[in-house]
Amino acid sequence: MISSKTKISLLVAGHVVAGLLLAWAAEPAANGFPVAQLGLFALVFAEAGLIGFWGGLSAARSAWRLFAVLVATLYLWAIFAVAIRDPNDHLALFVIALTIVPVFVILSCLRHSRRQLRTVDLASLSTATEGFQFSIRHLMLATAIVALVLGIGRGIRTISNRQSDIVVVAVFPPCFVMVELATLWAAFGIGRPTPRLAVVVPTAFIVGAIPVFYAPGPSDPSIPKLLIWPTIVSLQAIITACSLLVIRSCGWRLVSGEGITAPPEA
């Protein structure tokens, strides 16, 4: 039987190898949007979320976590630079960083708050409760956030043709962060992951349509072009879910509760 460390090591190696292969196979965006590039985009933003998960929930020292997150961010940017053949394009770096940092900060805050969010082994679940529980207050807050986003949407659309970089930075990272946190809740909680993922993954396709609505697109959009970003975000959710399920199979769960501490190797 494969040990937990071996599983996680193989998972990390698989991500690195897949990223390098997709970056090597991807063609410049000017020549269309091939399958390899589509897969690379989904993989990179899934990995950005996973890096944020590790940085926010790991029991390693803060200095080591910050250094590792910085190196991983630069690695993802380098993968993008190889794929798009433009090492001077810093927009990708901003989008990747703005995907990693919010996930990192949110989970770090939850970890040190009264909820004490942790990743723990199954043996500790008797004294822990489900992480990421939702109440009516949370739903009302989410509704207010959605209303605020829709309210500023008109302003974003008015500048989309003049300042496309600002629109990309303002629209894409929140979508990626939303999908990553929802997938973390679905795949890594105490409850059964299948019903949750059956809701989260299709919802990710809908979230992927938000950049299509706000960001500037081709003058003659067709159905396949309009489905590019919903497909990427759906693949992002699937890759993140599969990765978390591998870690879940090692006995780890996302919980909240007082007195719960994770081993140093978490």
N, C-alpha and C positions, 0 to 999 in steps of 0.2 A: 504493500500500500504506500502511495506517495505521501511524504510528510508535508506538513503545512509550509515549512520554509521552502521546500522544493517547489511546491505549487506556486507560491508567490514569486519565487525567483524566475520560474518559467513564464509566469504572467508578465513580469517586467521585461524579460528578454524578448517575449513575443511582441510587446508594444514597441520596443526599440527597433527590432528587425522590421516589423511591418511599416513603421514610420520611414525608415531609411529606404526600403524598397519602393514605397509609394512615392516618396520624394524623387527618387531616381527615375521612376516610370512616368511621373506627371509631366505633361507638356505645358508650355506657357499659356496663360489664360487667354491671350490674344488668338490662339488657335482653337478656341472653343472651350468646352468644359468636359474633358474626358472622364471616364469612370475612375481612373487612378487619382485624379485631382479631387474629385468628389469624395472619394474614400479618405484621402489625406486630410481634407478639411474636417470631416467628421471625426477622424482619429485624433487629430491635434486638439480639438476643443473638448473631446472626451477626456484626453489625457490632462488637459488644463484643469478640468474639474477634479480628476483623481489626485492631481498634485495639490490642489486646494484642500481636498479631504484629508490627505496625509498631513499636510502642514498644520491644519487646524485641530486634528484629533490625535496626532502622534504623541507618545510619551517621551520622545527624545528632547534633548535640551533645546531651548529657544534659539540659541545662536546657530546650532547645527541645522535646525529646521529652516530658519530664514536663509541660510547659505544654500541649502539643498534646493529650496524653492526657487531662489534666484538662478542657480545653475540650470535647473529644469526649464525655467521660463526662457532662458537664452537658447537652450537646446531646441525647444519648440519653434522659436523664431528662426533659428538656423535651418530647420527643416522647411519652413515656409520659404526662406530665402532661396534655397536650392530648387524648390518646386516652381516658384514664380520667376526665377532667373533674375532677381533684382535685390541684391544684398543691402541696398540703400533704402528700401521701402520700410519705413518705421511704423506705418499704419498697422501692419500685422502684429508688431510688438505691443502696441497700445491695446489692441483688441484682446490679445492673449493675456496680457497682464491684467486687464480689467475683467477678465473672466476668472483668473486665479485669485486675485486679491480679495474680491468680495466673498468668495467661498471660504477662503482662509480666515478672513476677519469674522464672518458670521459664525463659523464653527468654533473659532477660538473664544468668541464672546459667550456662546452657549456653554462651552466647556468650563469656563470660569464663573458662570452665573450660578444662580440657585438651582438651575436644572441639572448642572454638572453632567453635561452630555459626554459620553464616553464610548469607546469601543471596548468590549469586554468579552472574555471567553464564556462559553456556555455554563461553566461551573459557577459563575457569579450572577447568573440571571435570577436566582431566588431572591436577591435583595435589590433588584433593579426594576425599573418600569420602562415601558415603551418610550423610545425617544421620538421627538417630532410629533407630539400629539397636538390636535387642533381643537379649538373651541369656537363658540359663536363670536367671541371677540376677535379671534384670529381671522375668521371668515369676513367679518366686517372690515378689518384692517386691509385684507387682501382686496376687497371690493373697492375701498377708498383708493388704494394704490392703482388699481386698474383704471378707475375713473380719472385719476390724475394723469396717467399716461395717455389715455385717450384725449384728455383735454389739451395736452401740449402737442398732440399729434398734428394738429393743423399747422402749428408753428414750425414743426419739424419738416413737414411736407413743403412749406413755402421756401425753405432754404435748401431743399434736397438737390435742386438743380444748380445751385451756386456753390454750396459748401458740402460736397458729397462726403468728404472725409469726416466732418463733424457728425453727419447723420450716421455713418457707419459706426463710429465710436459710441454714439448715444443709443443706438438701437440694438446692435448685435450682441454686445456683452450681457445686457440684462436678460435677453432671451436664452443665451447659453447658460447663465447662472441659474435661471429659473428651472431649466430642464435638468441641470446637474443636481440641484438640491432635491427636486421631486424624485429623481431616480434613486438618489441616496436613501430617501425615506422608503421608497417602494422595495428596493432590493436588499437593504441592510438592516431592516427593523426586526423585531422579535416575531411578528406575525408572518403568515405565509406570503411570500413575495409574488406569487403568480397572479392573484387577483389585483394587486396594486399595479404591477407592471402592465397588466391588461388595460389599465386606465391611463397610466403615465405615458407609455409609448405612443398610442394614438394621439394623445394630447400634445405630445412633442411635435407631431406633424402639423398640428394647428398652430402651435407657437412658431414653428418655422415659417409660417406664412406672414408673420408680422414684419420681418425685414422686407419681404416682397412688397408689402403695402406702403412702407415708409421710404425705403431706400430707392434711389433712382435706378431705373431698369432700362432695357432696350426699348427703342422707339416702336418696334413692332413685336411685342411680346407674344409668344406662343405658349400653349399649354405645357410642353416639356420644359421650357425655360422658366416658367412660373413655378414649376414643381422642384426646381433645383434645391432651393434652400429648405423647403419642408422636408425633402428627402435627406439632406445633410443633417438636419437637426434630429430627425428620426433615427438615422444611423448613429448619431452621437449618443442618443439615449440608449440604443441597443448595445453599443460598445461599452458604455459605462455600466449598464446593468450586468452584462456578461462578466466584466471584470470584477464587479462587486460580488457577484454570485460565486465566483471562484474563491474570493476571500471568505465569503459566508460559509462555504463548504469546509473551511478550515476551523470553523467553530466560533467565529467572531460575529458579534451583533452590536448594533447601535442602540444604546439605552441611556436613560437618565436616572439618577438616584444618588442619594448621599452615601458616602463611604465606599463608592465604587472606584477602584483604581485599576488602570491597565498595566500589564507587565511591561518592562522596558523594551521588549522587542516588538511591541504593537506598532 
